[in-house]
Amino acid sequence: MAKNRGAIVVDIEKCKGCELCVGSCPTQVIKMAPEVNGKGYRYAFMENPDACTGCANCAVVCPDGVITVYRVKVEAEN
């Protein structure tokens, strides 16, 4: 049976660090970086990429539209 795997790409220079994506992630993939971007904001990144399902909750709640979600189907290994 196929399983969904996902990945997100955050435009770190446009991220304002609102953390809405962190709270919306059901698998706790997204965290805030300890460093800041060029505007002085902490930005979101994938801390646990293996857990991402590509649900796109993060992209939907992002007020600035800086998150792109990619989803692929992976065949389960037997």
Secondary structure as GFF3:
##gff-version 3
##sequence-region A 1 78
A	DSSP	beta_strand	2	10	.	.	.	ID=ss1
A	DSSP	alpha_helix	20	24	.	.	.	ID=ss2
A	DSSP	beta_strand	30	36	.	.	.	ID=ss3
A	DSSP	beta_strand	42	46	.	.	.	ID=ss4
A	DSSP	three_ten_helix	49	51	.	.	.	ID=ss5
A	DSSP	alpha_helix	57	61	.	.	.	ID=ss6
A	DSSP	beta_strand	67	75	.	.	.	ID=ss7
###
